Amino acid sequence: YCSTCVTLDQYCSTCVTLDQYCSTCVTLDQYCSTCVTLDQYCSTCVTLD
């Protein structure tokens, strides 16, 4: 799982696998939709509805 997000950039500081989501993002209703394996970052955060 992504442990934290960098607030301004809306990126996760760490990710484990491509199918795991960010537990903490810029806002409580957001999660990371994709992880970049080489950089170990989530590429995007999306809003939960």
Secondary structure, DSSP 8 states (H G I E B T S, - for coil): -B--EETTTTEES--S-TT--BSS-SSTTEEEEEEETTTTEEEEEEE--
